[in-house]
Amino acid sequence: MADSARAKQENSITESPHASPLSGRKRAQQSPGSRSRYSVSAPGHCFRKVTLTKPTFCHNCSDFIWGIIGFICEVCNFMCHEKCLKTVRTVCSCMAPTLVRVPVAHCFGPAGPKKKFCCVCRKHLEGNASVRCEVCELHAHSDCAMFTCGDCRVCHQDGNQDIDKFLHHWREGNIPPGSRCEVCRHTCGSSDVLVGMRCEWCGVTTHAACYVAVSPECALGRLRNMLLPPMCVRVCSRNFSKMHCYRISERCQNELDNSDEVDAQIPAPVKEGQLATTPDSGKQVLKVFDGDDAVKRNNFRLVSIPRLTKKEEVVESALRAFYIPDDPMDFELQCNGQPCLRSEDILNRNGSLNEKAVFKENVSEVWLLRSKPQDTEVLKIYSGWLKVTAPFVLISVSRNSTVDSVIKEVLSQLGRKDDEPSGFNLMEVFMGSKQIQRQVLTGQELLLDKLQEIRKISLRQMNQTRFYVVESRNRAVQVNLLLEGLPVQQTKEEYVDLLQEHLAIKSHVVTISHVYGSQGAVALEISCFSEAERIYMLAKDTSVNNKQLVSLIIPEIMHKKFPKCGSPLLVFVNPKSGGLKGLELLHSFRKLLNPHQVFDMSNGGPLPGLHMFRDVLHFRVLVCGGDGTVGWVLGVLEAIRHKLACPEPPIGIVPLGTGNDLSRVLRWGAGYSGEDPHHILLSVEEAEEVQMDRWTILLDAQEITEDGKENCLEPPKIVQMNNYFGLGIDAELSLDFHHAREEEPGKFNSRFHNKGVYLKAGLQKLSHTRNLHRDLKLQVDKQDVELPSIEGLIFLNIPSWGSGADLWGSEGDSRFEKPRMDDGLLEVVGVTGVVHMGQVQSGMRSGIRLAQGNYVRITATKPLPVQVDGEPWIQAPGHMVISAAGPKMRMLRKSKHKQKKPSTSLKEGRSESPSSSDGGP
């Protein structure tokens, strides 16, 4: 924040980085309402004694407050015992901007279902009028979100910024009730109040009074080996919001931007445009704006004042409503068409007359809070980006002080007198909660006029503004974009022509670095910010061959900086799978890991993640979705594996689909039922690697004429198979389910409902008969196989089919080998109808074993329903050839033994996953 002190105070004032801007200042006049307030060591608070009328817990020690006396901060609602006043270390919400190390904007999204507390007003979040950050543990009411500052996690290096040390990122409250302090080992969490501190990287929890004893450097906790370290990720973001950089859908931004700001402390709602004053209550409510921008946007706060109120008290109440910790004597209330309030003015006539007081007539309901003009100020200039010890220096600014003179004085105080001031810039940084805005000031600009200009626009903006001294050198610019949705199998030159035609790219600043012809995608390297921003936004509104383009910002991974034992985890989540569970898992993994390594499959599919990890030598993949989602990832991985430094990353699964047969075989379970995401990640770390065969199916649709000649009906196509391939009744049921889901997709949000639809489709086929053996000819390993009277033919790669059924059976048979997913063989099984399938599902029977081999040729004389891994369609007559698809895939199988208990040491400790207390499942 532009933590400025007036020239009234001595130049010898000293402040800590977390000190209040009012530290070391004496007010010229104490207002009557402030004489009974209590001072504490934690900056920003304004405590007063209150009588408790309901059960209340202390925000310092989390114990119940016995008796009827408590102490509450009039700014942030911090409540505590009288005995805790001396030990309060939690700073007030109005001081949050002073705690920011590196300004990083938040990515607000809708709040989760679990009980949380607002990080601004400390009250319980209820209903839908609340938001949460998709990246960190910040929760707030919608009307409090504008008073949060840009203090989100640092997940990457921005541009040429260099991070030498990685420090803890502390967030207060909303931690599990059973969490223990890493310092004193006592309980530091609570479900009743906002209490305790937690590092959002390593998960260490402490009391607010204890966390200062923890070493500032963070070891990233137990997940450090699978974490993508922030110092290894670089993004040139500039004008791109964090929502764009993290590929997060901006689903609630309009709601936040258009919401009216209403004071949370008002006991009853007040209609807009109505002045609330009654003789019984002795209260009056004023509508207060903090600057011209608030008036333009109609963003105001409602300030409730008592029956006998002087100007200083009104101003002080207005400052508290806007979470501004400055001296009320430096501000005034203005009203259009009326003079400013005088010190002796009284706004309310409800009390007894004071002979020395002058009452205002026709009190306006709309007031503008203004800062009084000053001749000199003491301003904080931050130097954190210069890698020096001091976080900031104090500079006295007068009306004649220019930016150049301030830079020269700053360098002198930092011991860099020999450096040329022309090599540095003074940068204004607005640490907004949704976007960090930076502006380089010109050398001859008067700094005091700049401060007054910002305050006129918004006092809240001034409270969240800092000034940094930065080196003014030309930095190389490189923005990496990935464009998807282009025609497939084109050359690099053809893609250049397409981009020139539809996006009018500038060839001297735009280069195609990678071409993924099989996916219809290209990667661009752009050396101009404005051109990158233009292409990014234009591509979102551009279609090529009636297909919408997808544009994504791809961070650069500096793989050479990886720790030797590091193997980062690449996470893919299909939010459409498992109802809302996919969305909650997406949110939880973004908080537990680096959000750059978590990808939303509905926004570009798996290619962006694999392209981003292309140069990483060792990494693992976690796919959250059904068998179809896993097949999607495996298919793209197979297509581009020759461009990856790690062509065969091991893959784990979180089952979010209906059948989840592959997940069952790999011990990840029949379906996700709300396990702690942190425990899932630990299971992935401890999982063992196994191999799995993959198969290629060549579909050559041909019609055989009466004279024995073959006419091609459609071009041949190739599909990949992981689990099983079915023809006949099995595929017909899948096709009926597929059609039902396309008609009403909103109803298919639970496994129970999906299985019910399957059951209904099966019952409708009870009387159905299909002599499949008359329409097919089967060869296995070039040997003809005679088919019995069956309605379905199924080829198995894994020992699980139809939501966990053992179709092959467990009985021994000397004719065949025991099936394995890595034996290079397919099991061929037949079913006689729906009844037979139901018996297999219930474990009463197994299928009809027909053959086992590694090369299969099928000839169909009629159109047949077929399905591959649950994806059905009608296949025209012709040939179908199944053969092995190159190298085996490396999969992760969940370990049978219990997870290792987390270490109790500070570097290893993680008492409980933060996601267990968030909106995640």
MOSUL-V879144 format. One line per field, one symbol per residue. ss: DSSP state (2 for helix, 1 for strand, 0 for the rest). psi: psi as a letter, one per 20 degrees, with the letter a starting at -180 (. if undefined). A space follows every 50 residues. Layout:
ss: ???
psi: ???
This chain:
ss: 00001100000000000000000000000002220001000000001111 10000010000001000011111000001100002220000022222220 00010001110000001000000100000111100000111000222000 10000011000000001001110000000100000010000000001110 00001100002220001000222000000222111000000222200000 00222222000000000000000000110000111111100222222000 11111000012222222222200000022211111001000000110000 00000001100000011111100001111111022200000111111100 01222222222220000000222111111110000111110000012222 22222220222220111111100000001111110000000222222222 22200000011111112220111111002222222222200011001101 11100110222000000011111000000022222222222200222111 00000022222200000001111110222222222222222220000000 11111000002222200000000000222222222201111100111111 11110000011100001111100111112222222222222220222000 22222222222220000000022221111100111000000111110000 10001000000000000000000001111110022222222000000111 11101111110001111100111110011111110000111110000000 000000000000022220000
psi: qmnqqrihrqijqqqrhjqqiipjqpqhppqhiihjqpqrhpqhqnqqpq ppirpqqpigijrpoqajprpqpigjkpqrrhhihijpipqqhijhhiip goppqrnprqqrirprqpifijrppqbilqrqpihakpqqqhiihijqrm krqoirpocjqpogqorqoqppalqqhjqqpigijrpirqjhroqrqppj gijpqrqhihiiiqphppjjaijhhjqophijpppngdiprhhghjlppm ijghhghiqqoppiiphqqpppjpoopqhghkqppqopqjrhhhggikor qpppqahnprghhggghgghhjlpjrphijrqpqqpiqrqqrhjqpipjh aqqphiqpqpqlpqipqppqppqqhqqoqpoqkhijlrgphrqppppahi prgghggghghghjklhiqphijqqpppoomqhipppqppqqhjpohhhg ghgghhgphhhhhkprpqpqpnqpqppoppqpprjrqrlqrhhhhghghh ghilqohiippohqpnhhilqqppppkpghhghggghhhhjpqplkppqp pqpoqponhiiqqhjpnqpopppoiiqkcihgghhggghhhhapihjppo himibiggghhhjhjphprrpppoaahhgghgghghghhjhijqhnimpq prpoojbgglghhghjjiriqpkkqphghghhhghiqqprqpqqqpooon oqporhjjqppphqqqqpqqpgfrpqqchghgghggggghhhgmhhimjq hggghhhggghghijhjppomhiiiqppppljpppppaoriqppophqlp qlljqnhhriqqpihqqpqqijijqqppqqqiahggghhghijhrrropg rprjppppopiqpqpqpokioqrpprqbqppprqmbqqqpqpppqhqqqq pqqirhhiqnhqphiijair.
